[in-house]
Amino acid sequence: MAARKTTARTTRAKKCPDCKGTGETTETVRVGSVRNSHETTDRQAALCLTCLGTGHATN
Ligand SMILES: [Zn+2]
């Protein structure tokens, strides 16, 4: 396999629409199964999978 160029840093960086440029998203943590489903109000900061934490849109 040939080495692929990564375009992690581009001069024209757009903000990621998912995390709005922060690089991380907050998702509501859901605890419980189907029979015992209740959502907690806890929020977990997670790395944005859209931009992989860069905060920039990939395209
Ligand atoms: Zn993002």
N, CA, C, O and the ligand as a Tripos MOL2 file, in Angstrom:
@<TRIPOS>MOLECULE
protein
  237   235    60     0     0
PROTEIN
NO_CHARGES

@<TRIPOS>ATOM
      1 N           0.8210   -1.2010    0.0000 N.3       1 MET1
      2 CA          0.0000    0.0000    0.0000 C.3       1 MET1
      3 C           0.8480    1.2410    0.0000 C.2       1 MET1
      4 O           1.8470    1.3280    0.7140 O.2       1 MET1
      5 N           0.4620    2.1650   -0.7730 N.am      2 ALA2
      6 CA          1.2060    3.4200   -0.8310 C.3       2 ALA2
      7 C           0.8430    4.3010    0.3550 C.2       2 ALA2
      8 O          -0.2510    4.2170    0.9130 O.2       2 ALA2
      9 N           1.7610    5.1130    0.7050 N.am      3 ALA3
     10 CA          1.5070    6.0280    1.8150 C.3       3 ALA3
     11 C           0.4750    7.0580    1.4040 C.2       3 ALA3
     12 O           0.5430    7.6710    0.3390 O.2       3 ALA3
     13 N          -0.4640    7.2150    2.2830 N.am      4 ARG4
     14 CA         -1.5190    8.1720    1.9670 C.3       4 ARG4
     15 C          -1.2440    9.5040    2.6510 C.2       4 ARG4
     16 O          -0.8230    9.5740    3.8050 O.2       4 ARG4
     17 N          -1.4930   10.5110    1.9120 N.am      5 LYS5
     18 CA         -1.3090   11.8360    2.5010 C.3       5 LYS5
     19 C          -2.4960   12.1800    3.3910 C.2       5 LYS5
     20 O          -3.6570   12.0080    3.0210 O.2       5 LYS5
     21 N          -2.1700   12.6540    4.5360 N.am      6 THR6
     22 CA         -3.2390   13.0690    5.4340 C.3       6 THR6
     23 C          -3.4750   14.5630    5.2570 C.2       6 THR6
     24 O          -2.5460   15.3680    5.1870 O.2       6 THR6
     25 N          -4.7070   14.8800    5.1890 N.am      7 THR7
     26 CA         -5.0600   16.2970    5.0390 C.3       7 THR7
     27 C          -5.5880   16.8360    6.3530 C.2       7 THR7
     28 O          -6.6560   17.4440    6.4210 O.2       7 THR7
     29 N          -4.8260   16.6000    7.3690 N.am      8 ALA8
     30 CA         -5.2720   17.0380    8.6880 C.3       8 ALA8
     31 C          -5.2360   18.5520    8.7870 C.2       8 ALA8
     32 O          -6.1220   19.1740    9.3720 O.2       8 ALA8
     33 N          -4.2310   19.1140    8.2240 N.am      9 ARG9
     34 CA         -4.1220   20.5680    8.2990 C.3       9 ARG9
     35 C          -4.3010   21.1660    6.9110 C.2       9 ARG9
     36 O          -3.5080   20.9490    5.9940 O.2       9 ARG9
     37 N          -5.3330   21.8950    6.8090 N.am     10 THR10
     38 CA         -5.5710   22.5680    5.5480 C.3      10 THR10
     39 C          -5.7030   24.0540    5.8030 C.2      10 THR10
     40 O          -6.0890   24.4830    6.8900 O.2      10 THR10
     41 N          -5.3910   24.8030    4.8260 N.am     11 THR11
     42 CA         -5.4570   26.2520    5.0060 C.3      11 THR11
     43 C          -6.8960   26.7410    5.0430 C.2      11 THR11
     44 O          -7.2370   27.7030    5.7310 O.2      11 THR11
     45 N          -7.7140   26.0550    4.2890 N.am     12 ARG12
     46 CA         -9.1230   26.4370    4.2890 C.3      12 ARG12
     47 C          -9.9010   25.4760    5.1750 C.2      12 ARG12
     48 O         -10.4570   24.4830    4.7050 O.2      12 ARG12
     49 N          -9.9300   25.7770    6.4110 N.am     13 ALA13
     50 CA        -10.5690   24.8830    7.3620 C.3      13 ALA13
     51 C         -11.9790   25.3530    7.6450 C.2      13 ALA13
     52 O         -12.2290   26.5080    7.9910 O.2      13 ALA13
     53 N         -12.8730   24.4250    7.4860 N.am     14 LYS14
     54 CA        -14.2600   24.7230    7.8330 C.3      14 LYS14
     55 C         -14.5600   24.1260    9.1850 C.2      14 LYS14
     56 O         -14.0060   23.0990    9.5790 O.2      14 LYS14
     57 N         -15.4250   24.7780    9.8610 N.am     15 LYS15
     58 CA        -15.8010   24.2430   11.1640 C.3      15 LYS15
     59 C         -16.6450   22.9970   10.9980 C.2      15 LYS15
     60 O         -17.5050   22.8940   10.1230 O.2      15 LYS15
     61 N         -16.3650   22.0880   11.8550 N.am     16 CYS16
     62 CA        -17.1330   20.8540   11.8280 C.3      16 CYS16
     63 C         -18.5720   21.1440   12.2440 C.2      16 CYS16
     64 O         -18.8020   21.7750   13.2750 O.2      16 CYS16
     65 N         -19.5260   20.6970   11.4640 N.am     17 PRO17
     66 CA        -20.9270   20.9830   11.7780 C.3      17 PRO17
     67 C         -21.4230   20.2460   13.0060 C.2      17 PRO17
     68 O         -22.3840   20.6690   13.6490 O.2      17 PRO17
     69 N         -20.7740   19.1580   13.3240 N.am     18 ASP18
     70 CA        -21.2520   18.3600   14.4510 C.3      18 ASP18
     71 C         -20.8450   18.9590   15.7850 C.2      18 ASP18
     72 O         -21.6470   19.0360   16.7150 O.2      18 ASP18
     73 N         -19.6260   19.3720   15.8670 N.am     19 CYS19
     74 CA        -19.1330   19.8700   17.1490 C.3      19 CYS19
     75 C         -18.9380   21.3740   17.1220 C.2      19 CYS19
     76 O         -18.5350   21.9820   18.1130 O.2      19 CYS19
     77 N         -19.2280   21.9580   15.9800 N.am     20 LYS20
     78 CA        -19.1110   23.4040   15.8140 C.3      20 LYS20
     79 C         -17.6970   23.8960   16.0980 C.2      20 LYS20
     80 O         -17.4850   24.9830   16.6360 O.2      20 LYS20
     81 N         -16.7710   23.0830   15.7300 N.am     21 GLY21
     82 CA        -15.3830   23.5090   15.8250 C.3      21 GLY21
     83 C         -14.7250   23.2520   17.1560 C.2      21 GLY21
     84 O         -13.5650   23.6100   17.3610 O.2      21 GLY21
     85 N         -15.4490   22.6410   18.0550 N.am     22 THR22
     86 CA        -14.8550   22.4040   19.3590 C.3      22 THR22
     87 C         -14.0220   21.1330   19.3860 C.2      22 THR22
     88 O         -13.1020   20.9980   20.1930 O.2      22 THR22
     89 N         -14.3480   20.2150   18.5060 N.am     23 GLY23
     90 CA        -13.5860   18.9780   18.4550 C.3      23 GLY23
     91 C         -14.1370   17.8960   19.3500 C.2      23 GLY23
     92 O         -13.6340   16.7730   19.3640 O.2      23 GLY23
     93 N         -15.1550   18.2280   20.0860 N.am     24 GLU24
     94 CA        -15.7450   17.2020   20.9290 C.3      24 GLU24
     95 C         -17.2430   17.4370   21.0300 C.2      24 GLU24
     96 O         -17.7320   18.5590   20.8940 O.2      24 GLU24
     97 N         -17.9380   16.3650   21.2680 N.am     25 THR25
     98 CA        -19.3770   16.4570   21.3770 C.3      25 THR25
     99 C         -19.8160   15.9830   22.7420 C.2      25 THR25
    100 O         -19.1420   15.1780   23.3850 O.2      25 THR25
    101 N         -20.9160   16.4750   23.1630 N.am     26 THR26
    102 CA        -21.4680   16.0080   24.4250 C.3      26 THR26
    103 C         -22.6990   15.1870   24.1250 C.2      26 THR26
    104 O         -23.6460   15.6470   23.4870 O.2      26 THR26
    105 N         -22.6600   13.9920   24.5900 N.am     27 GLU27
    106 CA        -23.7740   13.1050   24.3320 C.3      27 GLU27
    107 C         -24.4160   12.6980   25.6460 C.2      27 GLU27
    108 O         -23.7540   12.5270   26.6690 O.2      27 GLU27
    109 N         -25.6910   12.5530   25.5790 N.am     28 THR28
    110 CA        -26.4130   12.1260   26.7680 C.3      28 THR28
    111 C         -26.1520   10.6470   27.0140 C.2      28 THR28
    112 O         -26.3380    9.8050   26.1350 O.2      28 THR28
    113 N         -25.7280   10.3640   28.2020 N.am     29 VAL29
    114 CA        -25.4230    8.9830   28.5400 C.3      29 VAL29
    115 C         -26.6990    8.2530   28.8900 C.2      29 VAL29
    116 O         -27.4590    8.6740   29.7620 O.2      29 VAL29
    117 N         -26.9150    7.1820   28.2140 N.am     30 ARG30
    118 CA        -28.1240    6.4090   28.4840 C.3      30 ARG30
    119 C         -27.7690    5.1390   29.2330 C.2      30 ARG30
    120 O         -26.9270    4.3460   28.8120 O.2      30 ARG30
    121 N         -28.4250    4.9830   30.3240 N.am     31 VAL31
    122 CA        -28.1440    3.8360   31.1580 C.3      31 VAL31
    123 C         -29.3750    2.9560   31.2370 C.2      31 VAL31
    124 O         -30.5010    3.4430   31.3370 O.2      31 VAL31
    125 N         -29.1500    1.6820   31.1920 N.am     32 GLY32
    126 CA        -30.2640    0.7700   31.3590 C.3      32 GLY32
    127 C         -30.5720    0.0110   30.0950 C.2      32 GLY32
    128 O         -30.1320    0.3720   29.0030 O.2      32 GLY32
    129 N         -31.3250   -1.0310   30.2590 N.am     33 SER33
    130 CA        -31.7210   -1.8360   29.1270 C.3      33 SER33
    131 C         -33.1210   -1.4480   28.6780 C.2      33 SER33
    132 O         -33.6410   -0.4000   29.0620 O.2      33 SER33
    133 N         -33.7140   -2.2860   27.8770 N.am     34 VAL34
    134 CA        -35.0280   -1.9690   27.3420 C.3      34 VAL34
    135 C         -36.0880   -1.9830   28.4420 C.2      34 VAL34
    136 O         -36.9690   -1.1250   28.4910 O.2      34 VAL34
    137 N         -35.9810   -2.9520   29.2970 N.am     35 ARG35
    138 CA        -37.0030   -3.0560   30.3420 C.3      35 ARG35
    139 C         -36.7920   -2.0330   31.4390 C.2      35 ARG35
    140 O         -37.7170   -1.6910   32.1750 O.2      35 ARG35
    141 N         -35.5980   -1.5630   31.5360 N.am     36 ASN36
    142 CA        -35.3090   -0.6020   32.5880 C.3      36 ASN36
    143 C         -34.6050    0.5990   31.9800 C.2      36 ASN36
    144 O         -33.4340    0.8690   32.2480 O.2      36 ASN36
    145 N         -35.3370    1.2880   31.1760 N.am     37 SER37
    146 CA        -34.7150    2.3810   30.4350 C.3      37 SER37
    147 C         -34.9970    3.7050   31.1030 C.2      37 SER37
    148 O         -36.1430    4.1280   31.2560 O.2      37 SER37
    149 N         -33.9530    4.3210   31.4800 N.am     38 HIS38
    150 CA        -34.0940    5.6990   31.9370 C.3      38 HIS38
    151 C         -32.8260    6.4550   31.5830 C.2      38 HIS38
    152 O         -31.7100    5.9500   31.6980 O.2      38 HIS38
    153 N         -33.0390    7.6430   31.1630 N.am     39 GLU39
    154 CA        -31.8860    8.4410   30.7550 C.3      39 GLU39
    155 C         -31.3740    9.2490   31.9320 C.2      39 GLU39
    156 O         -32.1350    9.7910   32.7340 O.2      39 GLU39
    157 N         -30.1100    9.3040   31.9990 N.am     40 THR40
    158 CA        -29.5220   10.1440   33.0240 C.3      40 THR40
    159 C         -29.2750   11.5180   32.4340 C.2      40 THR40
    160 O         -29.2650   11.7010   31.2170 O.2      40 THR40
    161 N         -29.0840   12.4380   33.2860 N.am     41 THR41
    162 CA        -28.8070   13.7800   32.8010 C.3      41 THR41
    163 C         -27.3110   14.0020   32.6570 C.2      41 THR41
    164 O         -26.8480   15.0950   32.3310 O.2      41 THR41
    165 N         -26.5860   12.9530   32.9050 N.am     42 ASP42
    166 CA        -25.1450   13.0840   32.7750 C.3      42 ASP42
    167 C         -24.7620   13.2320   31.3190 C.2      42 ASP42
    168 O         -25.3210   12.5890   30.4290 O.2      42 ASP42
    169 N         -23.8310   14.0640   31.1180 N.am     43 ARG43
    170 CA        -23.3460   14.2220   29.7490 C.3      43 ARG43
    171 C         -21.8700   13.9140   29.7100 C.2      43 ARG43
    172 O         -21.0910   14.2910   30.5850 O.2      43 ARG43
    173 N         -21.5330   13.2190   28.6690 N.am     44 GLN44
    174 CA        -20.1600   12.7830   28.5480 C.3      44 GLN44
    175 C         -19.5150   13.4510   27.3560 C.2      44 GLN44
    176 O         -20.0160   13.3860   26.2340 O.2      44 GLN44
    177 N         -18.4300   14.0710   27.6140 N.am     45 ALA45
    178 CA        -17.7110   14.6950   26.5130 C.3      45 ALA45
    179 C         -17.0120   13.6130   25.7160 C.2      45 ALA45
    180 O         -16.2180   12.8350   26.2450 O.2      45 ALA45
    181 N         -17.3200   13.5830   24.4550 N.am     46 ALA46
    182 CA        -16.7400   12.5530   23.6170 C.3      46 ALA46
    183 C         -16.0330   13.2030   22.4380 C.2      46 ALA46
    184 O         -16.4070   14.2810   21.9780 O.2      46 ALA46
    185 N         -15.0400   12.5410   21.9810 N.am     47 LEU47
    186 CA        -14.3240   13.0370   20.8230 C.3      47 LEU47
    187 C         -15.2480   13.0060   19.6120 C.2      47 LEU47
    188 O         -15.9060   12.0020   19.3380 O.2      47 LEU47
    189 N         -15.2830   14.0870   18.9160 N.am     48 CYS48
    190 CA        -16.1490   14.1490   17.7570 C.3      48 CYS48
    191 C         -15.6380   13.2100   16.6750 C.2      48 CYS48
    192 O         -14.4910   13.2950   16.2350 O.2      48 CYS48
    193 N         -16.5150   12.3250   16.2680 N.am     49 LEU49
    194 CA        -16.0970   11.3320   15.2830 C.3      49 LEU49
    195 C         -16.1130   11.8920   13.8720 C.2      49 LEU49
    196 O         -15.5350   11.3120   12.9530 O.2      49 LEU49
    197 N         -16.7640   12.9950   13.7150 N.am     50 THR50
    198 CA        -16.8320   13.5740   12.3820 C.3      50 THR50
    199 C         -15.5080   14.2180   11.9890 C.2      50 THR50
    200 O         -15.0380   14.0760   10.8610 O.2      50 THR50
    201 N         -14.9320   14.9140   12.9280 N.am     51 CYS51
    202 CA        -13.6780   15.6080   12.6240 C.3      51 CYS51
    203 C         -12.5130   15.0030   13.3770 C.2      51 CYS51
    204 O         -11.3780   15.4610   13.2470 O.2      51 CYS51
    205 N         -12.7860   13.9900   14.1520 N.am     52 LEU52
    206 CA        -11.7620   13.3140   14.9430 C.3      52 LEU52
    207 C         -11.0340   14.2690   15.8780 C.2      52 LEU52
    208 O          -9.8270   14.1660   16.1000 O.2      52 LEU52
    209 N         -11.7950   15.1780   16.4030 N.am     53 GLY53
    210 CA        -11.2260   16.0420   17.4100 C.3      53 GLY53
    211 C         -10.4980   17.2600   16.8880 C.2      53 GLY53
    212 O          -9.9700   18.0590   17.6610 O.2      53 GLY53
    213 N         -10.4710   17.3980   15.5910 N.am     54 THR54
    214 CA         -9.7460   18.5400   15.0430 C.3      54 THR54
    215 C         -10.6160   19.8060   15.0590 C.2      54 THR54
    216 O         -10.1060   20.9250   15.1090 O.2      54 THR54
    217 N         -11.9050   19.6070   15.0150 N.am     55 GLY55
    218 CA        -12.8000   20.7470   14.9980 C.3      55 GLY55
    219 C         -13.0340   21.3080   13.6150 C.2      55 GLY55
    220 O         -13.7550   22.2900   13.4390 O.2      55 GLY55
    221 N         -12.4270   20.6830   12.6500 N.am     56 HIS56
    222 CA        -12.5920   21.1440   11.2730 C.3      56 HIS56
    223 C         -13.3190   20.0900   10.4540 C.2      56 HIS56
    224 O         -13.1350   18.8880   10.6410 O.2      56 HIS56
    225 N         -14.1330   20.5670    9.5590 N.am     57 ALA57
    226 CA        -14.8070   19.6430    8.6730 C.3      57 ALA57
    227 C         -13.7900   18.9950    7.7520 C.2      57 ALA57
    228 O         -12.8340   19.6300    7.3060 O.2      57 ALA57
    229 N         -14.0100   17.7370    7.4820 N.am     58 THR58
    230 CA        -13.0180   16.9870    6.7120 C.3      58 THR58
    231 C         -13.1540   17.2240    5.2170 C.2      58 THR58
    232 O         -12.2770   16.8410    4.4440 O.2      58 THR58
    233 N         -14.2260   17.8390    4.8150 N.am     59 ASN59
    234 CA        -14.3680   18.0880    3.3800 C.3      59 ASN59
    235 C         -15.0400   19.4090    3.0940 C.2      59 ASN59
    236 O         -15.2330   19.7650    1.9320 O.2      59 ASN59
    237 ZN        -16.3430   17.6610   14.8970 Zn       60 ZN60
@<TRIPOS>BOND
     1     1     2 1
     2     2     3 1
     3     3     4 2
     4     3     5 am
     5     5     6 1
     6     6     7 1
     7     7     8 2
     8     7     9 am
     9     9    10 1
    10    10    11 1
    11    11    12 2
    12    11    13 am
    13    13    14 1
    14    14    15 1
    15    15    16 2
    16    15    17 am
    17    17    18 1
    18    18    19 1
    19    19    20 2
    20    19    21 am
    21    21    22 1
    22    22    23 1
    23    23    24 2
    24    23    25 am
    25    25    26 1
    26    26    27 1
    27    27    28 2
    28    27    29 am
    29    29    30 1
    30    30    31 1
    31    31    32 2
    32    31    33 am
    33    33    34 1
    34    34    35 1
    35    35    36 2
    36    35    37 am
    37    37    38 1
    38    38    39 1
    39    39    40 2
    40    39    41 am
    41    41    42 1
    42    42    43 1
    43    43    44 2
    44    43    45 am
    45    45    46 1
    46    46    47 1
    47    47    48 2
    48    47    49 am
    49    49    50 1
    50    50    51 1
    51    51    52 2
    52    51    53 am
    53    53    54 1
    54    54    55 1
    55    55    56 2
    56    55    57 am
    57    57    58 1
    58    58    59 1
    59    59    60 2
    60    59    61 am
    61    61    62 1
    62    62    63 1
    63    63    64 2
    64    63    65 am
    65    65    66 1
    66    66    67 1
    67    67    68 2
    68    67    69 am
    69    69    70 1
    70    70    71 1
    71    71    72 2
    72    71    73 am
    73    73    74 1
    74    74    75 1
    75    75    76 2
    76    75    77 am
    77    77    78 1
    78    78    79 1
    79    79    80 2
    80    79    81 am
    81    81    82 1
    82    82    83 1
    83    83    84 2
    84    83    85 am
    85    85    86 1
    86    86    87 1
    87    87    88 2
    88    87    89 am
    89    89    90 1
    90    90    91 1
    91    91    92 2
    92    91    93 am
    93    93    94 1
    94    94    95 1
    95    95    96 2
    96    95    97 am
    97    97    98 1
    98    98    99 1
    99    99   100 2
   100    99   101 am
   101   101   102 1
   102   102   103 1
   103   103   104 2
   104   103   105 am
   105   105   106 1
   106   106   107 1
   107   107   108 2
   108   107   109 am
   109   109   110 1
   110   110   111 1
   111   111   112 2
   112   111   113 am
   113   113   114 1
   114   114   115 1
   115   115   116 2
   116   115   117 am
   117   117   118 1
   118   118   119 1
   119   119   120 2
   120   119   121 am
   121   121   122 1
   122   122   123 1
   123   123   124 2
   124   123   125 am
   125   125   126 1
   126   126   127 1
   127   127   128 2
   128   127   129 am
   129   129   130 1
   130   130   131 1
   131   131   132 2
   132   131   133 am
   133   133   134 1
   134   134   135 1
   135   135   136 2
   136   135   137 am
   137   137   138 1
   138   138   139 1
   139   139   140 2
   140   139   141 am
   141   141   142 1
   142   142   143 1
   143   143   144 2
   144   143   145 am
   145   145   146 1
   146   146   147 1
   147   147   148 2
   148   147   149 am
   149   149   150 1
   150   150   151 1
   151   151   152 2
   152   151   153 am
   153   153   154 1
   154   154   155 1
   155   155   156 2
   156   155   157 am
   157   157   158 1
   158   158   159 1
   159   159   160 2
   160   159   161 am
   161   161   162 1
   162   162   163 1
   163   163   164 2
   164   163   165 am
   165   165   166 1
   166   166   167 1
   167   167   168 2
   168   167   169 am
   169   169   170 1
   170   170   171 1
   171   171   172 2
   172   171   173 am
   173   173   174 1
   174   174   175 1
   175   175   176 2
   176   175   177 am
   177   177   178 1
   178   178   179 1
   179   179   180 2
   180   179   181 am
   181   181   182 1
   182   182   183 1
   183   183   184 2
   184   183   185 am
   185   185   186 1
   186   186   187 1
   187   187   188 2
   188   187   189 am
   189   189   190 1
   190   190   191 1
   191   191   192 2
   192   191   193 am
   193   193   194 1
   194   194   195 1
   195   195   196 2
   196   195   197 am
   197   197   198 1
   198   198   199 1
   199   199   200 2
   200   199   201 am
   201   201   202 1
   202   202   203 1
   203   203   204 2
   204   203   205 am
   205   205   206 1
   206   206   207 1
   207   207   208 2
   208   207   209 am
   209   209   210 1
   210   210   211 1
   211   211   212 2
   212   211   213 am
   213   213   214 1
   214   214   215 1
   215   215   216 2
   216   215   217 am
   217   217   218 1
   218   218   219 1
   219   219   220 2
   220   219   221 am
   221   221   222 1
   222   222   223 1
   223   223   224 2
   224   223   225 am
   225   225   226 1
   226   226   227 1
   227   227   228 2
   228   227   229 am
   229   229   230 1
   230   230   231 1
   231   231   232 2
   232   231   233 am
   233   233   234 1
   234   234   235 1
   235   235   236 2
@<TRIPOS>SUBSTRUCTURE
     1 MET1         2 RESIDUE 1 A MET
     2 ALA2         6 RESIDUE 1 A ALA
     3 ALA3        10 RESIDUE 1 A ALA
     4 ARG4        14 RESIDUE 1 A ARG
     5 LYS5        18 RESIDUE 1 A LYS
     6 THR6        22 RESIDUE 1 A THR
     7 THR7        26 RESIDUE 1 A THR
     8 ALA8        30 RESIDUE 1 A ALA
     9 ARG9        34 RESIDUE 1 A ARG
    10 THR10       38 RESIDUE 1 A THR
    11 THR11       42 RESIDUE 1 A THR
    12 ARG12       46 RESIDUE 1 A ARG
    13 ALA13       50 RESIDUE 1 A ALA
    14 LYS14       54 RESIDUE 1 A LYS
    15 LYS15       58 RESIDUE 1 A LYS
    16 CYS16       62 RESIDUE 1 A CYS
    17 PRO17       66 RESIDUE 1 A PRO
    18 ASP18       70 RESIDUE 1 A ASP
    19 CYS19       74 RESIDUE 1 A CYS
    20 LYS20       78 RESIDUE 1 A LYS
    21 GLY21       82 RESIDUE 1 A GLY
    22 THR22       86 RESIDUE 1 A THR
    23 GLY23       90 RESIDUE 1 A GLY
    24 GLU24       94 RESIDUE 1 A GLU
    25 THR25       98 RESIDUE 1 A THR
    26 THR26      102 RESIDUE 1 A THR
    27 GLU27      106 RESIDUE 1 A GLU
    28 THR28      110 RESIDUE 1 A THR
    29 VAL29      114 RESIDUE 1 A VAL
    30 ARG30      118 RESIDUE 1 A ARG
    31 VAL31      122 RESIDUE 1 A VAL
    32 GLY32      126 RESIDUE 1 A GLY
    33 SER33      130 RESIDUE 1 A SER
    34 VAL34      134 RESIDUE 1 A VAL
    35 ARG35      138 RESIDUE 1 A ARG
    36 ASN36      142 RESIDUE 1 A ASN
    37 SER37      146 RESIDUE 1 A SER
    38 HIS38      150 RESIDUE 1 A HIS
    39 GLU39      154 RESIDUE 1 A GLU
    40 THR40      158 RESIDUE 1 A THR
    41 THR41      162 RESIDUE 1 A THR
    42 ASP42      166 RESIDUE 1 A ASP
    43 ARG43      170 RESIDUE 1 A ARG
    44 GLN44      174 RESIDUE 1 A GLN
    45 ALA45      178 RESIDUE 1 A ALA
    46 ALA46      182 RESIDUE 1 A ALA
    47 LEU47      186 RESIDUE 1 A LEU
    48 CYS48      190 RESIDUE 1 A CYS
    49 LEU49      194 RESIDUE 1 A LEU
    50 THR50      198 RESIDUE 1 A THR
    51 CYS51      202 RESIDUE 1 A CYS
    52 LEU52      206 RESIDUE 1 A LEU
    53 GLY53      210 RESIDUE 1 A GLY
    54 THR54      214 RESIDUE 1 A THR
    55 GLY55      218 RESIDUE 1 A GLY
    56 HIS56      222 RESIDUE 1 A HIS
    57 ALA57      226 RESIDUE 1 A ALA
    58 THR58      230 RESIDUE 1 A THR
    59 ASN59      234 RESIDUE 1 A ASN
    60 ZN60       237 GROUP 0 **** ****
